[in-house]
Amino acid sequence: MKTKFGNVFAALSMIGLLVSASSSVVADQPIDTPEIRAAARHAVTRGDHESIAIYYENTAALMQAKLKEQKKLLEQYENKSYLYGRQAQDLQSHTSMLIRDYEKGVGDSIQTATLHRQIAAKLNRNHTTSAQLVNSGAGL
């Protein structure tokens, strides 16, 4: 009986630790890769900026899903801390840190996507205005 409980406890602890570790790997991955920074730096057309905005919106959605997963995990750690023994507080604090990182990442991604959407809209307005000027000049 004691051994069976010990094995179950060890398995649950290991699963919790692995889930936390795998989530931290995702959280450590940068949102701004060298490729996306280069694309943003060389973005000229409306389509370029819209593509970058879509990238950041997708990143925000992915991070939002991870955030939801971490909140659920934190609730599990808080409600059933007795299952995790001494590691319960470590798991809770680690998961809380991941939640803060994901929240910041979601906010940053949405802000960057909004910026690129605004640039794309401005480019679209400028293009429309210049096309109207060309058309009105052609009629003269």
JOBEL-V519419 format. One record per pair of residues at least 4 apart in sequence whose ideal C-beta (glycine too) atoms are under 6 Angstrom apart, sorted by sequence separation. I is the first residue (numbers start at 1). J is the second residue. D is the distance in Angstrom with one decimal. If there is no record, write none. Layout:
i | j | d
I | J | D
I | J | D
This chain:
i | j | d
32 | 36 | 5.8
44 | 48 | 5.9
75 | 79 | 5.9
76 | 80 | 5.9
84 | 88 | 4.0
87 | 91 | 5.5
32 | 37 | 5.3
43 | 48 | 3.7
43 | 49 | 5.2
81 | 88 | 3.8
84 | 91 | 5.8
43 | 52 | 6.0
40 | 52 | 5.4
39 | 52 | 6.0
77 | 91 | 4.9
77 | 92 | 4.7
74 | 95 | 4.4
73 | 95 | 5.5
70 | 95 | 5.6
31 | 59 | 5.6
70 | 98 | 5.0
70 | 99 | 5.0
67 | 102 | 4.0
66 | 102 | 5.5
63 | 102 | 5.2
63 | 105 | 4.8
64 | 106 | 5.5
63 | 106 | 4.8
60 | 106 | 5.1
60 | 109 | 3.8
59 | 109 | 4.7
60 | 110 | 5.0
56 | 109 | 4.6
56 | 112 | 4.7
57 | 113 | 4.7
56 | 113 | 3.7
53 | 113 | 4.5
53 | 116 | 3.9
52 | 116 | 4.6
53 | 117 | 4.7
49 | 116 | 4.5
49 | 119 | 4.7
50 | 120 | 4.8
12 | 83 | 5.4
13 | 84 | 5.8
20 | 91 | 6.0
27 | 98 | 5.3
49 | 120 | 3.9
20 | 94 | 5.5
27 | 101 | 4.9
31 | 105 | 6.0
46 | 120 | 4.6
16 | 91 | 5.8
23 | 98 | 5.6
46 | 123 | 4.4
31 | 109 | 6.0
46 | 124 | 5.1
